[in-house]
Amino acid sequence: MRTQEETFVTDLKCRECGQTYPLSPLHVCEMCFGPLEVIYDYARMRRAVSRSLIEARPRNLWRYRELLPVAGEPQVGPHSGFTPLVKAARLGAELGLKELYIKDDTVNHPTLSYKDRVVSVAISKAREFGFKTVSCASTGNLATAVAAHAARAGLNCVIFMPEGVEAGKIVGSTLYGASVITIRGNYDDVNRLCSEIADKYGWAFVNINLRPYYTEGAKTYGFEVAEQLGWRLPDHIVIPTAGGTILPKVAKAFKELKEVGLIDDSACKVHSAQAAGSAPVINALHKGTDLITPVKPDTIAKSIAIGNPADGFYVLRAVRESGGWGEVASDPEIIEAINLLARCEGIFAEPAGGTTLAVAMKLVAQRRIDPHETVVVAVTGNGYKTLEAVAQGLPQPYVIEARLKDFDALFERLNGTARPLAGAA
Ligand SMILES: *Cc1c(COP(=O)(O)O)cnc(C)c1O
């Protein structure tokens, strides 16, 4: 029997020139500055994994541990991942789709976004490498995830965010004991500064010097979709694009499942969704170029507002390889989609989820998605952290005294109006 210590990771390899490096906190190639990626021994992995082995394990992202770059028993994120794949019948009827699912990371543990996945893997690795301080450059959700997982792992934590992120994301980082620094500038300014700080201070920046490990955690979103559909892929998946981690990694996850024999067919059209106010990748996709021109983000979808995405090129490649497409959603379209999802399915998404749903609706309208096909819409973050994005557009509650006759009067008044009380005929 193989031991828990066994790992299938062999080394780090440059995605551009192919130079290999030993497993270490390195993220760019010293020869060509290309990004480094974790390499696995798939032949050996194929003999070690099976559907039944995975299905027998606890319902968290570590059930796919052979496909992740960790050694030994996982110590971080014991409740992260394995979020619901919700069959969305009412929303599907609204969109004219028979098989619509929401992959619901609004309920990821412990910080209610997809970032709990990447951070579980990155902080596991930070501990293996012996770091005492973890850090990140964040648009908000990453900040809360790093702060929470660092607290539980007993590590120091320093968070960097652009000014102007939602209050919930500041409170939700500071509360866990992290030092929070906001930068006068946008995410791309924060990221540049953090690269310099990582070099100088030797901290574990989960999305900078631990990036090869961090990004691997995003595969678990794709593994779960396949397992939850009964070890098959949907015809389409619509995924938000910010820095460009999750989309190519979900595409990679689908390929790996086929490679190690867990699924039979890896065909799935992977579609990218961006907010119109921050759409450098979709602009390039629509122009048919590989050249991504950076933009200055201006959108309510702050968690995906990255104007110069580190892995944008890999998003384009994965989308094109899969036969997928991409569209943008304006701020009003995002808000409308958030409301629609909430009213049809009882799921409160943050603007990133409004973006993917609004884009899915466009793909249906463009007939890129057929009514009978299986569609998964990625909902990657929770709306309770971004109340300000939707609160203004909602009706105010009615205010009355605690007297039955006051309620009777209200009921009478509203009956037959545009917004009758529920239960009115
Ligand atoms: C970070 C994030 C994403 C994905 O961003 P990538 O950098 O492209 O992986 C999607 N949704 C939410 C809510 C996020 O916080």
The ligand as an SDF file (V2000), in Angstrom:
LIG
                    3D

 15 15  0  0  0  0  0  0  0  0999 V2000
  -10.5190   35.8150   -7.7170 C   0  0  0  0  0  0  0  0  0  0  0  0
  -11.8850   35.5990   -8.1440 C   0  0  0  0  0  0  0  0  0  0  0  0
  -12.2070   34.9960   -9.3680 C   0  0  0  0  0  0  0  0  0  0  0  0
  -11.2480   34.4640  -10.3840 C   0  0  0  0  0  0  0  0  0  0  0  0
  -10.1730   35.1790  -10.7100 O   0  0  0  0  0  0  0  0  0  0  0  0
   -8.9420   34.5870  -11.5210 P   0  0  0  0  0  0  0  0  0  0  0  0
   -7.8390   35.4910  -11.0730 O   0  0  0  0  0  0  0  0  0  0  0  0
   -9.2530   34.7440  -12.9730 O   0  0  0  0  0  0  0  0  0  0  0  0
   -8.7500   33.1960  -11.0960 O   0  0  0  0  0  0  0  0  0  0  0  0
  -13.5300   34.7940   -9.6490 C   0  0  0  0  0  0  0  0  0  0  0  0
  -14.5060   35.1550   -8.8140 N   0  0  0  0  0  0  0  0  0  0  0  0
  -14.2450   35.7200   -7.6310 C   0  0  0  0  0  0  0  0  0  0  0  0
  -15.3940   36.0580   -6.7590 C   0  0  0  0  0  0  0  0  0  0  0  0
  -12.9340   35.9620   -7.2370 C   0  0  0  0  0  0  0  0  0  0  0  0
  -12.7060   36.5060   -6.0360 O   0  0  0  0  0  0  0  0  0  0  0  0
  1  2  1  0
  2  3  1  0
  2 14  2  0
  3  4  1  0
  3 10  2  0
  4  5  1  0
  5  6  1  0
  6  7  2  0
  6  8  1  0
  6  9  1  0
 10 11  1  0
 11 12  2  0
 12 13  1  0
 12 14  1  0
 14 15  1  0
M  END
$$$$
